[in-house]
Amino acid sequence: MTDTPEDTTNPPGYDPNRLLDALIEQLQLKNDAALSRALEVAPPIISKIRHRTMPVGASMLIRMTEISGLEIGQLRTILGDRRGKFRISDKQFKPKDKP
């Protein structure tokens, strides 16, 4: 029986915990509560991201960039986000019709 080497060409998948843990290490913080204070968000936001009930949005990535000094591309790589482009629906910018 031979062990196959780990495939390093396919990076691991989407994992917000890896991103949050990397930020805690980068900023030399103790825990999620300290990270929420550094990001200036409520602690439940970090919890929701950890439990994958809330995605890591663009504004959160921008804030993470501001406090960590890492580029958005680096944060997305740590997060496991492999999308080439972000697409925004044109419906998001249309005003609602009044009855």
KASUL-V360676 format. One record per backbone hydrogen bond with DSSP energy under -0.5 kcal/mol. NH is the residue of the N-H (numbers start at 0). CO is the residue of the C=O. Records with the same first field share a line. If there is no record, write none. Layout:
NH = CO + CO
This chain:
7 = 5
10 = 8
14 = 78
17 = 14
18 = 14
19 = 15
20 = 16
21 = 17
22 = 18
23 = 19
24 = 20
25 = 21
26 = 22
27 = 24
28 = 23
34 = 30
35 = 31
36 = 32
37 = 33
38 = 34
39 = 35
40 = 35
44 = 41
45 = 41
46 = 42
47 = 43
48 = 44
49 = 45
50 = 46
51 = 48
52 = 47
53 = 47
56 = 54
60 = 56
61 = 57
62 = 58
63 = 59
64 = 60
65 = 61
66 = 62
67 = 63
68 = 64
74 = 70
75 = 71
76 = 72
77 = 73
78 = 74
79 = 75
80 = 75
81 = 79
86 = 84
91 = 88
92 = 89
93 = 90
